[in-house]
């Protein structure tokens, strides 16, 4: 971020906790969703989300928000700073919960709500080279590979064109490390999500509103103090993750070397080399070699 507070923009996860829940600021969220989903999104209201942790000392630094758009569809937006190995399953649980919670008992299945799961993750989720991934459900013939389509009656009744539009859709935004020049509206959003900065040339929907309404200098002294504690926690969290990775790598190398020693000792033992000589060659004790 720039050193001049007037040009500094509040990080998106913090804004979701404190500012974007205000109806006057919905245009920021609408801009993100419009850019991501490729269609005009208007938020009708925010609903009660699974959890919105207000404690800036929370080690997991997670925040989520649940919105209903003008079509009555549900959009779950989640920001996760912590590296959670079972995050794919969390995404599945979140959408499944919404599908079952937002249908009244006794209603027919055609009343099941469409759900979008938008996941902004600040860690390496899975193994892939892109920074935005989209997941949807399709059915293909195992013999013909043809795509299962809706009948004309179903299209008219459900007001959709494809089977996949009836099912939850997932978006994963892997924003860490995106510091390149943004060449599209979606890249402009990714750049802001990662750096907290909005270039003056950015034109993506919602970013102009974010630039105006999420200024750092609009915060009170107490809010600023809490915000900076939040930033410190994120730095500590990422340092811990990097430390764990390095420790894990070092431990793996150490285990690898130990296994190499044991393998060498096994081979020497098979060749009939004396135990005391094997011990000197590998550094293993005579008892360890006897047990191999």
MIMARDREN-151497 format. One record per residue (C-alpha): chain; y, z, x. Coordinates in nm, 3 decimals, padded with zeros to 5 digits. Layout:
N
+-------+---------+---------+---------+
| chain |      c2 |      c3 |      c1 |
+-------+---------+---------+---------+
|     A |       Y |       Z |       X |
...
+-------+---------+---------+---------+
This chain:
292
+-------+---------+---------+---------+
| chain |      c2 |      c3 |      c1 |
+-------+---------+---------+---------+
|     A |  00.000 |  00.000 |  00.000 |
|     A |  00.361 | -00.046 |  00.102 |
|     A |  00.553 |  00.253 |  00.223 |
|     A |  00.818 |  00.197 | -00.044 |
|     A |  00.715 |  00.389 | -00.358 |
|     A |  00.897 |  00.146 | -00.587 |
|     A |  00.654 | -00.129 | -00.488 |
|     A |  00.345 |  00.089 | -00.511 |
|     A |  00.108 |  00.055 | -00.805 |
|     A | -00.120 |  00.332 | -00.931 |
|     A | -00.492 |  00.273 | -00.869 |
|     A | -00.679 |  00.140 | -01.171 |
|     A | -00.932 |  00.425 | -01.199 |
|     A | -00.654 |  00.684 | -01.207 |
|     A | -00.456 |  00.475 | -01.455 |
|     A | -00.765 |  00.463 | -01.681 |
|     A | -00.778 |  00.842 | -01.681 |
|     A | -00.411 |  00.907 | -01.741 |
|     A | -00.212 |  00.602 | -01.853 |
|     A | -00.415 |  00.317 | -02.000 |
|     A | -00.532 |  00.533 | -02.291 |
|     A | -00.180 |  00.504 | -02.431 |
|     A | -00.164 |  00.222 | -02.690 |
|     A |  00.162 |  00.103 | -02.533 |
|     A | -00.036 |  00.018 | -02.217 |
|     A | -00.329 | -00.160 | -02.384 |
|     A | -00.190 | -00.493 | -02.264 |
|     A | -00.301 | -00.408 | -01.909 |
|     A | -00.664 | -00.362 | -02.018 |
|     A | -00.641 | -00.662 | -02.250 |
|     A | -00.528 | -00.871 | -01.953 |
|     A | -00.828 | -00.766 | -01.743 |
|     A | -01.075 | -00.832 | -02.025 |
|     A | -00.913 | -01.163 | -02.122 |
|     A | -00.933 | -01.279 | -01.760 |
|     A | -01.294 | -01.163 | -01.717 |
|     A | -01.442 | -01.274 | -02.052 |
|     A | -01.250 | -01.601 | -02.067 |
|     A | -01.117 | -01.546 | -02.420 |
|     A | -00.818 | -01.368 | -02.569 |
|     A | -00.903 | -00.998 | -02.612 |
|     A | -00.695 | -00.770 | -02.831 |
|     A | -00.787 | -00.399 | -02.828 |
|     A | -00.777 | -00.238 | -03.169 |
|     A | -00.845 |  00.119 | -03.057 |
|     A | -01.015 |  00.335 | -02.798 |
|     A | -01.329 |  00.522 | -02.898 |
|     A | -01.486 |  00.837 | -02.758 |
|     A | -01.656 |  00.745 | -02.432 |
|     A | -01.961 |  00.911 | -02.279 |
|     A | -01.748 |  01.113 | -02.041 |
|     A | -01.405 |  01.100 | -01.891 |
|     A | -01.395 |  01.343 | -01.603 |
|     A | -01.045 |  01.480 | -01.563 |
|     A | -01.115 |  01.698 | -01.260 |
|     A | -00.972 |  01.522 | -00.956 |
|     A | -01.213 |  01.722 | -00.740 |
|     A | -01.512 |  01.571 | -00.919 |
|     A | -01.737 |  01.450 | -00.640 |
|     A | -01.860 |  01.150 | -00.835 |
|     A | -01.515 |  01.010 | -00.911 |
|     A | -01.636 |  00.830 | -01.220 |
|     A | -01.435 |  00.736 | -01.525 |
|     A | -01.523 |  00.530 | -01.829 |
|     A | -01.344 |  00.399 | -02.134 |
|     A | -01.477 |  00.259 | -02.461 |
|     A | -01.268 |  00.011 | -02.660 |
|     A | -01.311 | -00.183 | -02.981 |
|     A | -01.160 | -00.530 | -02.980 |
|     A | -01.011 | -00.728 | -03.269 |
|     A | -01.354 | -00.877 | -03.350 |
|     A | -01.512 | -00.533 | -03.387 |
|     A | -01.702 | -00.572 | -03.058 |
|     A | -01.746 | -00.276 | -02.822 |
|     A | -01.631 | -00.291 | -02.460 |
|     A | -01.745 | -00.018 | -02.220 |
|     A | -01.539 | -00.018 | -01.900 |
|     A | -01.672 |  00.199 | -01.621 |
|     A | -01.532 |  00.264 | -01.274 |
|     A | -01.773 |  00.417 | -01.023 |
|     A | -01.668 |  00.520 | -00.672 |
|     A | -01.992 |  00.690 | -00.577 |
|     A | -02.294 |  00.497 | -00.450 |
|     A | -02.547 |  00.557 | -00.728 |
|     A | -02.887 |  00.406 | -00.653 |
|     A | -02.993 |  00.395 | -01.022 |
|     A | -02.667 |  00.240 | -01.143 |
|     A | -02.844 | -00.062 | -01.295 |
|     A | -03.037 |  00.177 | -01.520 |
|     A | -02.713 |  00.361 | -01.606 |
|     A | -02.568 |  00.031 | -01.729 |
|     A | -02.874 | -00.028 | -01.948 |
|     A | -02.860 |  00.326 | -02.087 |
|     A | -02.489 |  00.293 | -02.168 |
|     A | -02.526 | -00.027 | -02.369 |
|     A | -02.844 |  00.091 | -02.545 |
|     A | -02.668 |  00.411 | -02.648 |
|     A | -02.374 |  00.219 | -02.794 |
|     A | -02.599 | -00.019 | -02.987 |
|     A | -02.782 |  00.268 | -03.156 |
|     A | -02.481 |  00.498 | -03.205 |
|     A | -02.255 |  00.242 | -03.368 |
|     A | -02.479 |  00.135 | -03.654 |
|     A | -02.499 |  00.348 | -03.966 |
|     A | -02.838 |  00.471 | -04.081 |
|     A | -02.981 |  00.233 | -04.340 |
|     A | -02.767 | -00.064 | -04.233 |
|     A | -02.947 | -00.392 | -04.168 |
|     A | -02.986 | -00.516 | -03.812 |
|     A | -02.727 | -00.788 | -03.859 |
|     A | -02.469 | -00.506 | -03.839 |
|     A | -02.559 | -00.432 | -03.474 |
|     A | -02.238 | -00.449 | -03.272 |
|     A | -02.184 | -00.682 | -02.978 |
|     A | -02.142 | -00.481 | -02.656 |
|     A | -01.977 | -00.579 | -02.328 |
|     A | -02.042 | -00.356 | -02.027 |
|     A | -01.774 | -00.401 | -01.760 |
|     A | -01.861 | -00.221 | -01.436 |
|     A | -01.606 | -00.187 | -01.158 |
|     A | -01.801 | -00.055 | -00.859 |
|     A | -01.658 |  00.050 | -00.525 |
|     A | -01.990 |  00.038 | -00.342 |
|     A | -02.257 | -00.217 | -00.254 |
|     A | -02.464 | -00.249 | -00.571 |
|     A | -02.779 | -00.449 | -00.513 |
|     A | -02.801 | -00.737 | -00.268 |
|     A | -02.579 | -01.040 | -00.325 |
|     A | -02.294 | -01.238 | -00.173 |
|     A | -02.060 | -01.277 | -00.472 |
|     A | -01.809 | -01.016 | -00.590 |
|     A | -01.838 | -01.078 | -00.967 |
|     A | -02.171 | -01.102 | -01.150 |
|     A | -02.242 | -01.174 | -01.517 |
|     A | -02.566 | -01.088 | -01.695 |
|     A | -02.680 | -01.198 | -02.042 |
|     A | -03.006 | -01.229 | -02.236 |
|     A | -03.169 | -01.568 | -02.291 |
|     A | -03.518 | -01.665 | -02.407 |
|     A | -03.691 | -01.960 | -02.239 |
|     A | -04.027 | -02.118 | -02.313 |
|     A | -04.283 | -02.028 | -02.049 |
|     A | -04.439 | -02.376 | -02.079 |
|     A | -04.143 | -02.602 | -02.160 |
|     A | -03.854 | -02.396 | -02.016 |
|     A | -03.652 | -02.483 | -02.329 |
|     A | -03.384 | -02.240 | -02.442 |
|     A | -03.455 | -02.066 | -02.773 |
|     A | -03.172 | -02.153 | -03.011 |
|     A | -03.040 | -02.012 | -03.337 |
|     A | -03.099 | -02.199 | -03.660 |
|     A | -02.793 | -02.350 | -03.834 |
|     A | -02.822 | -02.075 | -04.098 |
|     A | -02.823 | -01.800 | -03.832 |
|     A | -02.523 | -01.955 | -03.658 |
|     A | -02.332 | -01.957 | -03.983 |
|     A | -02.440 | -01.605 | -04.082 |
|     A | -02.386 | -01.435 | -03.746 |
|     A | -02.082 | -01.650 | -03.651 |
|     A | -02.213 | -01.718 | -03.301 |
|     A | -02.353 | -02.027 | -03.130 |
|     A | -02.623 | -01.884 | -02.902 |
|     A | -02.887 | -01.610 | -02.904 |
|     A | -02.730 | -01.451 | -02.594 |
|     A | -02.410 | -01.382 | -02.788 |
|     A | -02.602 | -01.135 | -03.005 |
|     A | -02.708 | -00.923 | -02.706 |
|     A | -02.513 | -00.695 | -02.471 |
|     A | -02.350 | -00.871 | -02.177 |
|     A | -02.289 | -00.715 | -01.839 |
|     A | -02.016 | -00.777 | -01.584 |
|     A | -02.028 | -00.624 | -01.236 |
|     A | -01.711 | -00.636 | -01.027 |
|     A | -01.793 | -00.545 | -00.667 |
|     A | -01.436 | -00.496 | -00.555 |
|     A | -01.480 | -00.330 | -00.214 |
|     A | -01.384 | -00.545 |  00.076 |
|     A | -01.201 | -00.814 | -00.125 |
|     A | -00.887 | -00.855 |  00.085 |
|     A | -00.868 | -01.233 |  00.098 |
|     A | -00.589 | -01.440 | -00.056 |
|     A | -00.644 | -01.450 | -00.433 |
|     A | -00.678 | -01.808 | -00.558 |
|     A | -00.757 | -01.746 | -00.925 |
|     A | -00.651 | -01.498 | -01.197 |
|     A | -00.984 | -01.315 | -01.165 |
|     A | -00.942 | -01.287 | -00.787 |
|     A | -00.589 | -01.150 | -00.842 |
|     A | -00.741 | -00.876 | -01.057 |
|     A | -01.016 | -00.804 | -00.802 |
|     A | -00.753 | -00.779 | -00.529 |
|     A | -00.555 | -00.522 | -00.732 |
|     A | -00.870 | -00.323 | -00.818 |
|     A | -00.958 | -00.302 | -00.449 |
|     A | -00.620 | -00.250 | -00.283 |
|     A | -00.397 | -00.105 | -00.555 |
|     A | -00.148 | -00.382 | -00.476 |
|     A | -00.023 | -00.668 | -00.693 |
|     A |  00.127 | -00.961 | -00.501 |
|     A |  00.459 | -01.089 | -00.637 |
|     A |  00.297 | -01.429 | -00.691 |
|     A |  00.021 | -01.290 | -00.921 |
|     A |  00.017 | -01.446 | -01.268 |
|     A | -00.311 | -01.315 | -01.417 |
|     A | -00.284 | -01.169 | -01.770 |
|     A | -00.209 | -00.794 | -01.760 |
|     A | -00.089 | -00.776 | -01.400 |
|     A |  00.279 | -00.816 | -01.484 |
|     A |  00.243 | -00.528 | -01.732 |
|     A |  00.057 | -00.325 | -01.468 |
|     A |  00.334 | -00.394 | -01.216 |
|     A |  00.594 | -00.264 | -01.461 |
|     A |  00.408 |  00.028 | -01.621 |
|     A |  00.192 |  00.162 | -01.341 |
|     A |  00.460 |  00.222 | -01.081 |
|     A |  00.409 |  00.519 | -00.856 |
|     A |  00.770 |  00.626 | -00.887 |
|     A |  00.725 |  00.674 | -01.264 |
|     A |  00.497 |  00.975 | -01.203 |
|     A |  00.612 |  01.335 | -01.208 |
|     A |  00.585 |  01.553 | -00.898 |
|     A |  00.273 |  01.727 | -01.034 |
|     A |  00.112 |  01.395 | -01.130 |
|     A |  00.183 |  01.257 | -00.783 |
|     A |  00.025 |  01.562 | -00.620 |
|     A | -00.288 |  01.525 | -00.834 |
|     A | -00.296 |  01.151 | -00.766 |
|     A | -00.281 |  01.196 | -00.389 |
|     A | -00.560 |  01.455 | -00.409 |
|     A | -00.762 |  01.193 | -00.595 |
|     A | -00.699 |  00.939 | -00.317 |
|     A | -00.798 |  01.197 | -00.055 |
|     A | -01.123 |  01.264 | -00.244 |
|     A | -01.204 |  00.892 | -00.244 |
|     A | -01.148 |  00.871 |  00.131 |
|     A | -01.370 |  01.176 |  00.185 |
|     A | -01.634 |  01.029 | -00.048 |
|     A | -01.642 |  00.698 |  00.141 |
|     A | -01.648 |  00.877 |  00.476 |
|     A | -01.947 |  01.079 |  00.355 |
|     A | -02.124 |  00.762 |  00.239 |
|     A | -02.062 |  00.593 |  00.576 |
|     A | -02.177 |  00.906 |  00.761 |
|     A | -02.496 |  00.920 |  00.551 |
|     A | -02.560 |  00.553 |  00.628 |
|     A | -02.513 |  00.605 |  01.002 |
|     A | -02.730 |  00.918 |  01.000 |
|     A | -02.997 |  00.732 |  00.804 |
|     A | -02.985 |  00.440 |  01.047 |
|     A | -03.012 |  00.674 |  01.347 |
|     A | -03.298 |  00.864 |  01.186 |
|     A | -03.476 |  00.536 |  01.115 |
|     A | -03.439 |  00.423 |  01.475 |
|     A | -03.572 |  00.758 |  01.598 |
|     A | -03.873 |  00.737 |  01.366 |
|     A | -03.933 |  00.380 |  01.483 |
|     A | -03.935 |  00.484 |  01.847 |
|     A | -04.176 |  00.770 |  01.774 |
|     A | -04.410 |  00.533 |  01.594 |
|     A | -04.394 |  00.290 |  01.888 |
|     A | -04.497 |  00.572 |  02.122 |
|     A | -04.790 |  00.661 |  01.897 |
|     A | -04.900 |  00.297 |  01.872 |
|     A | -04.889 |  00.263 |  02.251 |
|     A | -05.088 |  00.585 |  02.290 |
|     A | -05.352 |  00.460 |  02.040 |
|     A | -05.395 |  00.136 |  02.231 |
|     A | -05.422 |  00.314 |  02.568 |
|     A | -05.670 |  00.559 |  02.421 |
|     A | -05.885 |  00.270 |  02.291 |
|     A | -05.886 |  00.125 |  02.644 |
|     A | -06.025 |  00.452 |  02.777 |
|     A | -05.714 |  00.559 |  02.972 |
|     A | -05.713 |  00.930 |  03.059 |
|     A | -05.525 |  01.154 |  02.815 |
|     A | -05.301 |  01.306 |  03.085 |
|     A | -05.191 |  00.959 |  03.199 |
|     A | -05.121 |  00.852 |  02.839 |
|     A | -04.914 |  01.170 |  02.796 |
|     A | -04.702 |  01.086 |  03.101 |
|     A | -04.657 |  00.724 |  02.989 |
|     A | -04.555 |  00.799 |  02.630 |
|     A | -04.407 |  01.149 |  02.640 |
|     A | -04.647 |  01.264 |  02.370 |
|     A | -04.831 |  01.594 |  02.417 |
|     A | -05.203 |  01.593 |  02.491 |
|     A | -05.266 |  01.761 |  02.154 |
|     A | -05.077 |  01.483 |  01.971 |
|     A | -05.279 |  01.220 |  02.157 |
|     A | -05.609 |  01.396 |  02.077 |
|     A | -05.522 |  01.380 |  01.706 |
|     A | -05.452 |  01.005 |  01.707 |
+-------+---------+---------+---------+
